[in-house]
Amino acid sequence: MSEDKEKILRDAKQILMQIAHDLNTPRNIRRAARNAIRELDNAEISLALRAANAIDILQEITDDPQIPTFARTAILEAISLLDIIAKE
């Protein structure tokens, strides 16, 4: 894996970890962030597929009306980072 992809993956996982550990974020949003992190850590499949799967998990929750604005913004940022990996 190239250094650029490693940095992007690390940045996306850091954003998701912040969401997963923020007690002000609803439980279903934290759960989705944890599931996306687990998907990104799954070494059995390619990095691009892991990123695409994590994006799918995160996109499902972006339309949730109960998601706080700061969490939605962070999730969209993580999605944009993961999209770079998924497209390569």
C-alpha beads as a LAMMPS data file, in Angstrom:
LAMMPS data file: protein, C-alpha beads

88 atoms
87 bonds

1 atom types
1 bond types

-500.0 500.0 xlo xhi
-500.0 500.0 ylo yhi
-500.0 500.0 zlo zhi

Masses

1 110.0

Atoms # bond

1 1 1 0.000 0.000 0.000
2 1 1 1.345 3.413 -0.903
3 1 1 2.069 6.025 1.747
4 1 1 -0.710 8.256 0.411
5 1 1 -3.327 5.529 0.765
6 1 1 -2.063 4.645 4.238
7 1 1 -2.375 8.271 5.342
8 1 1 -5.856 8.609 3.844
9 1 1 -6.960 5.372 5.516
10 1 1 -5.467 6.459 8.845
11 1 1 -7.197 9.855 8.624
12 1 1 -10.565 8.299 7.772
13 1 1 -10.276 5.783 10.616
14 1 1 -9.355 8.572 13.048
15 1 1 -12.496 10.505 12.091
16 1 1 -14.621 7.380 12.518
17 1 1 -13.010 6.603 15.894
18 1 1 -13.913 10.089 17.132
19 1 1 -17.535 9.507 16.129
20 1 1 -17.573 5.997 17.622
21 1 1 -16.363 7.279 20.999
22 1 1 -18.444 10.473 21.182
23 1 1 -21.227 9.924 23.709
24 1 1 -23.144 12.923 22.318
25 1 1 -23.646 11.002 19.074
26 1 1 -26.664 8.672 18.882
27 1 1 -25.933 4.988 19.421
28 1 1 -26.887 3.902 15.890
29 1 1 -24.448 6.419 14.402
30 1 1 -21.636 5.256 16.697
31 1 1 -22.446 1.645 15.796
32 1 1 -22.239 2.429 12.068
33 1 1 -18.868 4.137 12.599
34 1 1 -17.575 1.057 14.461
35 1 1 -18.891 -1.220 11.695
36 1 1 -17.147 0.898 9.063
37 1 1 -13.886 0.684 11.033
38 1 1 -14.247 -3.098 11.271
39 1 1 -14.824 -3.238 7.531
40 1 1 -11.691 -1.163 6.910
41 1 1 -9.666 -3.534 9.121
42 1 1 -10.822 -6.643 7.214
43 1 1 -7.566 -7.806 5.601
44 1 1 -9.273 -10.628 3.673
45 1 1 -10.437 -8.303 0.889
46 1 1 -8.735 -5.592 -1.160
47 1 1 -8.371 -2.081 0.202
48 1 1 -10.591 -0.585 -2.510
49 1 1 -13.389 -3.031 -1.683
50 1 1 -13.011 -2.389 2.053
51 1 1 -13.294 1.354 1.412
52 1 1 -16.360 0.861 -0.799
53 1 1 -18.043 -1.316 1.838
54 1 1 -17.308 1.258 4.555
55 1 1 -18.738 4.001 2.339
56 1 1 -21.957 1.984 1.912
57 1 1 -22.289 1.618 5.688
58 1 1 -21.717 5.326 6.252
59 1 1 -24.000 6.537 3.464
60 1 1 -26.924 4.669 5.002
61 1 1 -26.762 6.828 8.127
62 1 1 -26.165 10.222 6.533
63 1 1 -29.907 10.611 5.885
64 1 1 -30.809 9.863 9.515
65 1 1 -32.754 12.893 10.824
66 1 1 -31.324 12.415 14.332
67 1 1 -27.689 12.657 13.311
68 1 1 -26.048 15.758 14.802
69 1 1 -24.644 18.247 12.303
70 1 1 -21.058 17.782 13.503
71 1 1 -21.332 13.999 13.103
72 1 1 -22.855 14.296 9.626
73 1 1 -20.045 16.630 8.561
74 1 1 -17.398 14.256 9.949
75 1 1 -18.996 11.243 8.254
76 1 1 -19.144 13.056 4.925
77 1 1 -15.482 13.942 5.331
78 1 1 -14.620 10.285 6.005
79 1 1 -16.673 9.231 2.976
80 1 1 -14.806 11.680 0.741
81 1 1 -11.453 10.332 1.977
82 1 1 -12.515 6.723 1.489
83 1 1 -13.854 7.533 -1.968
84 1 1 -10.304 8.400 -3.044
85 1 1 -9.179 4.896 -2.065
86 1 1 -12.235 3.148 -3.512
87 1 1 -11.748 4.715 -6.941
88 1 1 -8.130 3.615 -7.313

Bonds

1 1 1 2
2 1 2 3
3 1 3 4
4 1 4 5
5 1 5 6
6 1 6 7
7 1 7 8
8 1 8 9
9 1 9 10
10 1 10 11
11 1 11 12
12 1 12 13
13 1 13 14
14 1 14 15
15 1 15 16
16 1 16 17
17 1 17 18
18 1 18 19
19 1 19 20
20 1 20 21
21 1 21 22
22 1 22 23
23 1 23 24
24 1 24 25
25 1 25 26
26 1 26 27
27 1 27 28
28 1 28 29
29 1 29 30
30 1 30 31
31 1 31 32
32 1 32 33
33 1 33 34
34 1 34 35
35 1 35 36
36 1 36 37
37 1 37 38
38 1 38 39
39 1 39 40
40 1 40 41
41 1 41 42
42 1 42 43
43 1 43 44
44 1 44 45
45 1 45 46
46 1 46 47
47 1 47 48
48 1 48 49
49 1 49 50
50 1 50 51
51 1 51 52
52 1 52 53
53 1 53 54
54 1 54 55
55 1 55 56
56 1 56 57
57 1 57 58
58 1 58 59
59 1 59 60
60 1 60 61
61 1 61 62
62 1 62 63
63 1 63 64
64 1 64 65
65 1 65 66
66 1 66 67
67 1 67 68
68 1 68 69
69 1 69 70
70 1 70 71
71 1 71 72
72 1 72 73
73 1 73 74
74 1 74 75
75 1 75 76
76 1 76 77
77 1 77 78
78 1 78 79
79 1 79 80
80 1 80 81
81 1 81 82
82 1 82 83
83 1 83 84
84 1 84 85
85 1 85 86
86 1 86 87
87 1 87 88
